[in-house]
Amino acid sequence: MKKYLVLLTVFIVLFVSSAGTVALLAETHPFEAGDRLYPLQQLAESWLNSTEAARGEVPNLGGTAVPSPISTRPTEIDAQSVLFLQGVDHDFFPLTGGHDIACETCHTTADYADSPNICSACHQSPPDHFEGECSDCHLIENWEPYQFNHIGVTTCETCHVEDTPKAHFPGECSLCHTETTNWKTAVSFAHTNVSKCQTCHKVDTPPAHYAGECARCHTSTENWDVVSFDHTGFTDCQSCHTAKAPVNHYPGQCSACHNTTDWAQATFNHTGFTDCASCHTSQKPANHFPGQCSNCHTTNNWQEINFSHDGLSDCVACHTVNAPANHFPGQCSNCHTTSSWQGATFNHAGFNDCQSCHGRPDGHFSGQCSACHNTSNWRDATFNHAGFNDCQSCHGRPDGHFSGQCSACHNTSSWQGATFNHAGFNDCQSCHGRPDGHFSGQCSACHNTSNWRDATFTHEGLTDCQSCHSRPGGHFPGQCSQCHTTNNWDAEFSHANLTDCRSCHSAPREDHSQPVPQCSECHNTSDWDDADDD
């Protein structure tokens, strides 16, 4: 029994504590929206309000006690926040989808009456957006455009201005696009009584197209390729067909040669026309006669050429391009005739300037041809050398030859009999080369012009023999003058104070070839055979 009393006591204590806590939360409102225990506080407030309403009592506003009735009406009552009631009829703006949020998110100032029920009151549209209500296109479950009632709507650009392609028809979309479900299908336009095609189709015009109205040629709005044009009374073909003219074509009117029935059948009445070049300039070959075609050609047969040369002597005016390369620059008539072009003759009488017509071989005499040649026999060339000393202006010299004038050695009577006066000449090397390994000094130091073989040299005061003379193989590497004299090539050498014999002498026998001390260890320079074997 005592056990049950303890349990009952605990239950009563817990119930009273819980009720007190709920009443305290409902009366004091310690939490705000967003706090973790705020939902518990709302539940306590709802319970308290329902309890008081059941008893017929006025709810306690913000924990303030309701004053007893008094006879005098107060002059001012402070505004009090009204608690969010549960089960409020919110059908005027269903809180579904993305709007299922806490009341305080929208009712931030405790104002509930006359709250807006349109999207634009809360949501700001992007720049250049449709100016209507968001709900016209969007659903609260998904912000992607879902629906729009286009019935009665004619100003499509209000919404679709960014959907218009570049250079598009500037008029209303609904004039062509009749289907709001698929923008690319059901495109139609009533062309009845419409004659200004360019208003819409300007961007469809090909480059260099006829600048006039499309309807002048295109008569079908179903098939653009159906083209016809009434050319009756039209003579100004160029206003339309300039772009079709070939390069370098006749610049005049097309109707002068063509007809509208068959464009390829071109005819032209040349009667009275002599200015052929005005039409046929582009048909002339390169470097052709610059004059009128009619001077040589006829309109009956273009290949039949006839030209009267009577009284004409200026051949170059026409036949410049017929002249071979490096040809005579003068008039053709000086050599040729109109009867036979190949039979060329020229009267050289009185002509000394051969170079104006005739070229010379490479490296040939640079003077006039007439100085050596004559017109009777070109091969029989003679030249009077009297008074000419500058042979090099005409004659070349062999490689490595004397660089002076030919006349210094040669004469015009006999080229092979060459003589040279060496009197006063000491610089032999300017003309004569020396053998390989020969003395590098002047030839005149040893030789003379009387007898080249009889060479003499004064060695007086000279000790550098090696500059001219080479030594036998394995010979003493020092100067020859250390042992030899120029009077007698017999060798004498003073070995006084010299002990390094092996620098000059090699071992005479095999038993001496092994590494042994210097020769001076056994031998002496006074008597080589007197060797000390110790």
Beta strands, then each sheet from edge to edge (+ up, - down):
end
